[in-house]
Amino acid sequence: MRRRLPSTLDVAAVAGSAMVPPPDGCPSAGQVQPSGIVAGVWRFNNSRKVFEAGFFNTPGAPTDFSTTGPKQSLFICVTASGTFPTGVV
């Protein structure tokens, strides 16, 4: 039996990050509520064996990606508890 994802996932500032499956193509930092709690967004590139940066809360900081693909897990580092939409209705 497959479990259905809830419409939102809780994210917490526990150990500095939360790993979540994003809706396809979403700019994930802007999806977290309340706004402003995201410190950074990362993904692991398994073929290169490196983490890639997708967002930093410092304006102008260099990043490696700006969109995500289907079934791409992200590490969203937050400074406080919040929620993230899964895209499930």
C-alpha positions in Angstrom: 0.0 0.0 0.0 1.4 3.4 -1.1 1.3 6.3 1.3 0.0 9.5 -0.1 2.0 12.6 0.7 0.2 15.3 2.7 -0.4 18.7 0.9 2.4 20.3 3.0 5.4 19.0 4.8 6.7 20.4 8.1 10.3 21.7 7.9 12.2 22.4 11.1 15.6 23.9 12.0 16.7 20.5 13.4 20.3 19.6 12.5 20.1 22.5 10.0 18.2 20.9 7.1 15.1 19.1 5.9 15.1 16.8 2.9 11.9 17.1 0.9 10.7 16.1 -2.6 9.6 19.3 -4.4 6.8 19.8 -6.9 8.3 19.5 -10.4 10.2 22.6 -11.5 9.5 24.6 -8.4 11.8 27.4 -7.2 11.7 25.8 -3.7 13.0 28.6 -1.5 10.0 30.7 -2.3 7.6 27.9 -1.5 8.6 27.6 2.2 6.3 29.4 4.6 6.8 31.6 6.5 8.9 33.4 3.9 12.4 34.4 4.9 13.3 31.3 7.0 15.3 29.6 4.2 19.1 29.9 4.6 20.0 27.7 1.6 18.8 25.0 -0.8 21.0 22.1 -1.9 20.8 19.0 -3.9 23.1 16.0 -4.2 24.4 15.2 -7.7 25.0 11.5 -7.5 26.8 11.2 -10.9 29.4 13.8 -9.8 29.2 12.9 -6.1 28.9 16.6 -5.1 26.3 18.9 -3.5 25.0 21.7 -5.7 23.7 25.0 -4.4 20.3 26.2 -5.5 19.7 29.2 -3.2 21.4 31.2 -0.5 19.7 34.0 1.5 22.6 36.3 0.6 21.8 38.3 -2.5 24.1 37.7 -5.4 25.6 34.5 -4.0 26.6 32.0 -6.8 24.4 29.0 -7.3 24.5 25.8 -9.5 20.8 25.4 -10.4 17.6 27.4 -10.4 14.9 24.7 -11.1 14.4 21.1 -10.1 13.3 18.0 -12.0 10.8 15.3 -11.2 11.6 13.3 -8.1 14.6 15.4 -7.2 15.1 15.6 -3.5 16.4 18.8 -2.0 18.0 19.8 1.3 16.3 22.9 2.5 18.2 24.6 5.3 15.9 26.7 7.5 16.4 29.0 10.5 13.0 28.3 12.0 10.1 25.9 11.7 7.7 26.2 8.8 5.9 24.3 6.0 6.6 23.3 2.4 3.9 22.4 -0.2 4.2 19.0 -1.8 2.0 19.8 -4.8 -0.5 17.1 -3.7 -4.1 18.3 -3.6 
